[in-house]
Amino acid sequence: MARQSRSKLCFLCNQARAMLYRVKYLEDGDWVFVCPQCWPQISQNNPFYVYGGTWKAKKK
């Protein structure tokens, strides 16, 4: 059985990605998925930033 290619959209840039970080970056924000390219702009110097894991298209 062939596996489907998996991807999710980055919450910020709306691009389909094979790897995303699950994060909270607003004081009362929900969990969102962001790509490695967008991650620095929300994580640096942000007291509300919380890392919640990495989502990958390819499972082990």
C-alpha positions in Angstrom: 0.0 0.0 0.0 1.5 3.4 -1.0 1.8 6.1 1.6 0.3 9.5 0.9 2.5 12.5 1.1 1.6 14.4 4.2 2.0 18.1 4.9 0.4 20.9 6.9 0.1 24.6 6.4 2.2 27.0 8.4 -0.1 29.3 10.5 1.9 32.4 9.5 3.0 32.0 5.9 0.3 29.5 4.9 2.8 27.4 3.0 2.5 23.6 3.0 5.5 22.1 4.9 6.7 18.6 5.8 8.0 19.7 9.2 6.4 22.2 11.6 6.8 23.3 15.2 3.8 23.3 17.5 3.9 26.5 19.5 2.0 29.1 21.5 3.2 32.7 21.1 0.5 34.9 22.4 -0.5 35.3 26.1 -3.9 33.7 25.7 -3.2 32.1 22.3 -4.0 28.6 21.0 -1.5 26.1 19.8 -0.5 26.7 16.2 2.0 25.1 13.7 4.7 27.2 12.3 7.5 26.4 9.9 11.2 26.7 10.7 11.4 29.8 8.5 8.7 31.6 10.4 9.7 30.3 13.8 12.5 32.9 14.7 10.1 35.9 14.3 7.7 34.6 17.0 10.1 32.9 19.4 12.9 35.4 19.9 12.4 37.8 22.8 8.8 36.6 23.4 7.9 35.9 27.0 4.7 34.1 25.9 6.5 31.6 23.6 5.9 27.9 24.5 7.3 25.0 22.4 5.0 22.0 22.1 6.8 19.6 19.9 7.7 19.0 16.3 5.3 17.6 13.7 7.0 15.6 10.8 5.4 14.3 7.6 7.5 11.1 7.7 6.9 9.0 10.8 9.5 6.6 11.9 
